[in-house]
Amino acid sequence: MLITSISCKKTTKDPAPVTPDPEVEVPSTPYKSLNYLYSIQGKKVLAGIHNREPNATPARWTEEVKTVTGQYPALWSGDFLFQQDNINNRQKMVDEALKQWKQGAIVNIMWHACNPANSQPCAWDDGKGVMSGLSDTQWNELLTDGTAINTRWKQMMDEVSFYLQFLKDNGVEVLWRPLHEMNQGKFWWGGRPGANGTAKLWQLTYNYMRNTKGLTNLIWVWDMQDFSSLTADLKNYNPGKEYWDIAALDVYEGNGFTVAKYQAMLAISGGKPIALGECSKLPTAQQLMEQPKWTFFMGWSELVFSSNTNDQIKNLHQANNVITLNEMPGW
């Protein structure tokens, strides 16, 4: 069992928290933020928080972290979402993303998308919303160019690409995290292993947004949930290393941040950055020292504050191996 907490007070604000090791080759990518993640691997971890709906207040939980810890997290996350009011406020969400980028944060955006076989906007779980299903026939139609469901999915991608293009035009690099928790069968896109399953939808989405829409500012985050089948899932849902830049794991299972999960992510990463894509219970600084290749953790909005004490949240953000916004190098 890992130590449950550690408190290491920071005494200085270091604008360049990591000095690259000259003996370790850091890949050079077209992305400043991705290069930065490579540079901190094995040394430090970015603190992050997701800002769930409403998009009318796209920094609500970022501000809550500041209230509790005295520092802003280094990673800000938003969501394009699926309800009408949140769709209407997508511009407000990406305006916040631009603001966060200018302040030196890493920007992460995800998309709880409506089912393209049904209607948009949609609900969360009414049999037709985000947590709905597709028949095998509908799934094959989704993956077949020119069909009604395939065309609808491309139209939906066009809608969010407008805002991602806005960010590209303003120089913002985005950790792009669509189709998250691919091994989660409760989402319409998830739970289909194999070459013609969710991995193929990921490839279609990647090719359309990168090659057709020209969104070369996206850093693709391939994301899985920590089910007991994780080791097999990482193989059965992998779209191919050329289709993703970061491998992320959402940790919600009761056994937490185990060595087995960490080793499974390292094994599949091929040296690319790994991250804790979502969690309610935060890791401790000691756990992050013992699993040093995680490059960021992203707490899930309100769950962070119901699953951790204020002291636990504060201690983590004040630890020497955790980077907050004031320590980021700037873009």
FITI-610079 format. One line per field, with one value per residue (C-alpha): y, x, z; residue number from 1. Coordinates in steps of 0.001 Angstrom, whole numbers, plus 500000, padded with zeros to 6 digits. Layout:
<nodes>
py <- c(Y ...) .
px <- c(X ...) .
pz <- c(Z ...) .
nr <- c(NUM ...) .
</nodes>
This chain:
<nodes>
py <- c(500000 503448 506268 508262 511833 514036 517756 519528 523300 525260 528102 529629 530210 528656 529868 526912 523981 521332 521349 518857 516057 516324 512547 511937 512561 514468 514092 517264 517628 520602 521361 523426 521964 518358 518954 520302 517126 515051 517196 516610 512841 511067 514325 516342 516185 518914 519605 519802 520210 519698 522334 520482 522154 524812 526343 529679 529454 527656 528248 527460 524521 526074 528962 526534 524961 528443 529106 525900 525793 529391 528429 527811 524377 524103 522347 523709 521480 522197 520286 520994 519137 518181 520227 523259 525870 524437 524209 527861 528734 526857 530165 531212 527933 528359 532009 530696 528179 531043 533014 530030 529420 533059 532658 529684 526778 523605 523397 520142 519867 516886 516231 514381 514082 513250 509993 510777 508187 510309 514055 516996 518614 515627 514424 512454 509216 508988 506138 508529 510719 510427 507185 505357 502628 501841 498596 496710 497930 501543 501113 499887 502838 505229 503879 503847 507016 508781 507122 509196 508488 508940 512252 513374 512565 514652 517516 517320 517326 520362 522182 521686 522143 525737 526444 524402 526418 529588 528284 527334 530834 532210 529918 527621 524000 521708 518381 516933 514134 512906 509456 509172 505974 503922 500713 502123 500495 502913 505593 505214 505286 502893 499250 497868 496128 495104 496577 497520 498793 502002 502148 502488 505338 507027 506647 508099 511013 511646 511579 513866 516488 516489 515907 517180 520035 520822 521025 520588 522288 519167 516868 513628 512091 508433 507689 504484 503625 501480 498386 495034 494226 497164 495221 493512 496675 498673 496300 495738 499447 500810 502671 502575 504665 506969 508064 509401 511498 510854 507796 508677 506564 507467 506089 505411 501775 501312 500010 503369 504146 500671 499734 497296 500082 502268 499490 498675 502291 502440 499240 500540 504068 503247 506178 508657 510639 508997 510848 510448 511628 511773 510985 511878 510752 512528 510743 511744 513340 510150 508017 510318 509967 506190 506399 509282 508948 510385 513834 515278 514428 515908 515980 515695 518994 518772 515188 516408 518404 515630 512871 514702 516937 520491 519566 516672 518911 521614 519253 517772 521123 522364 519320 519830 517294 518899 521876 524616 527504 529909 527503 527056 528404 530281 529808) .
px <- c(500000 501293 501693 498465 499727 502774 503182 506143 505845 507201 509433 510095 508272 510469 509548 511413 510695 512472 516028 516317 518794 521426 521829 518137 516934 513637 511654 511093 507486 505747 504020 505495 503150 503793 507546 507116 505305 508149 510639 508990 508501 509894 510498 507361 503615 501181 498183 494962 491220 488252 485531 482280 479036 477818 479924 478571 481150 484096 486606 484416 486440 489775 488843 487836 491310 492793 490537 491601 495305 496325 497520 495891 496348 498728 496163 492722 490078 486741 484082 482003 479101 475682 472840 471440 472589 476104 476254 475185 478099 480849 482420 482594 484350 486992 487448 488434 490760 492492 492759 494242 496770 497895 498402 500692 498341 498086 494642 492662 489275 486950 483575 480641 479002 475393 474666 474789 472057 469702 469250 471262 471037 470511 470249 472761 470871 467362 467972 468891 471616 475314 474760 472890 473724 474032 472942 475554 473851 473984 477616 478571 476674 478592 481859 480708 481434 478380 475691 473243 474842 478365 477346 475739 478923 480960 478495 478884 482679 482344 480492 483204 485977 484808 485834 489033 489939 489381 491938 494332 494022 494989 498006 496480 497596 494854 495148 492179 490354 487352 485743 487176 487040 486885 486461 483387 480365 477856 478817 477479 481030 482613 482824 483508 486908 488762 489770 486217 485180 485779 489379 488153 485831 488852 490814 487923 487636 491391 491631 488644 489662 493368 493426 490059 489594 493319 493325 497051 496920 495409 497462 495493 494852 493814 491929 490879 489164 490831 488631 490051 490384 492763 495796 493744 491734 494882 495545 491972 491097 494406 493898 497636 500478 500392 496885 497636 500222 499381 497908 495638 493973 490826 491060 487730 487998 488197 491768 493099 496540 498050 501463 499793 497814 500898 502981 500251 500181 503974 504005 501544 502982 506125 507829 505028 503676 501157 498698 495896 493055 490392 490079 487878 490247 493526 496866 499224 502591 504205 502288 503402 506999 506649 504983 507000 506145 502648 502863 499599 496571 493146 490703 487037 485415 483167 484179 487632 486138 483829 486465 489423 489834 491010 494286 494828 494175 496445 499273 499294 499388 502131 504369 507744 507046 503722 503625 501020 500362 502777 505624 504829 507385 504860 504200) .
pz <- c(500000 499094 501549 501626 501853 501803 502329 500771 500944 497998 498991 495564 492302 489662 486148 484621 486948 484903 483597 480730 481347 478574 478590 477867 474333 474325 471087 469141 468004 466325 469629 472441 475026 473969 474005 477519 478603 477193 479115 482511 482149 485174 487029 487661 487102 486047 488261 486235 486704 484409 484180 483550 482586 482399 479641 480820 483664 482019 484826 487827 489125 488190 490452 493200 493098 493483 496480 498216 497334 496664 493160 489809 488227 485280 483081 482285 480727 479053 477118 473978 475627 474343 475891 474020 476539 476603 472803 472717 475029 473187 472155 475793 476587 473872 474846 478270 476615 474805 478041 479871 477077 477193 480947 480328 481022 478993 477377 477334 475595 475473 473881 475357 471938 471167 469373 465620 465002 467118 467566 468870 471382 473616 477188 479223 479742 478285 475870 473053 474536 475295 477188 474466 471993 468320 466708 464707 461543 462724 463737 460280 458787 461032 459656 456009 454059 452671 454781 456815 460222 458842 457279 460542 462490 460043 460420 464181 463796 461523 464307 466923 464332 463901 467496 467292 464179 466227 468711 465897 464422 467840 468233 470857 471016 472309 474063 472188 473983 471992 472311 475812 477858 474667 476647 478423 476804 478330 475797 472245 470856 473344 474269 470800 470732 467620 464295 463224 466627 468543 467314 463730 464703 466304 463049 461059 463475 463454 459662 459204 461768 460975 457222 455973 458459 458763 462560 463018 466427 468031 470256 470353 473770 473555 476752 478555 481843 484499 484276 485375 481651 481135 479870 477170 476456 475745 472856 471699 471538 470263 466973 466277 467632 464610 465656 469142 470974 474652 476376 479311 481975 483901 487440 489098 490174 493930 494013 492804 491400 491337 490016 487607 485927 485728 484204 481678 480511 480277 478249 475656 475464 473500 475203 474508 477472 479769 481973 484478 482273 485002 488674 491602 494350 493648 493771 496549 495872 497173 494688 491895 493049 492892 489446 488017 484315 484681 483049 484391 486462 485783 488665 487735 488671 491735 492551 493557 496391 497627 497379 498959 501995 501489 503170 500786 497777 499178 500061 496575 494812 497120 496630 494967 492234 491217 488846 489198 486801 488500 487646 483987 481485 479309 475608) .
nr <- c(1 2 3 4 5 6 7 8 9 10 11 12 13 14 15 16 17 18 19 20 21 22 23 24 25 26 27 28 29 30 31 32 33 34 35 36 37 38 39 40 41 42 43 44 45 46 47 48 49 50 51 52 53 54 55 56 57 58 59 60 61 62 63 64 65 66 67 68 69 70 71 72 73 74 75 76 77 78 79 80 81 82 83 84 85 86 87 88 89 90 91 92 93 94 95 96 97 98 99 100 101 102 103 104 105 106 107 108 109 110 111 112 113 114 115 116 117 118 119 120 121 122 123 124 125 126 127 128 129 130 131 132 133 134 135 136 137 138 139 140 141 142 143 144 145 146 147 148 149 150 151 152 153 154 155 156 157 158 159 160 161 162 163 164 165 166 167 168 169 170 171 172 173 174 175 176 177 178 179 180 181 182 183 184 185 186 187 188 189 190 191 192 193 194 195 196 197 198 199 200 201 202 203 204 205 206 207 208 209 210 211 212 213 214 215 216 217 218 219 220 221 222 223 224 225 226 227 228 229 230 231 232 233 234 235 236 237 238 239 240 241 242 243 244 245 246 247 248 249 250 251 252 253 254 255 256 257 258 259 260 261 262 263 264 265 266 267 268 269 270 271 272 273 274 275 276 277 278 279 280 281 282 283 284 285 286 287 288 289 290 291 292 293 294 295 296 297 298 299 300 301 302 303 304 305 306 307 308 309 310 311 312 313 314 315 316 317 318 319 320 321 322 323 324 325 326 327 328 329 330 331) .
</nodes>
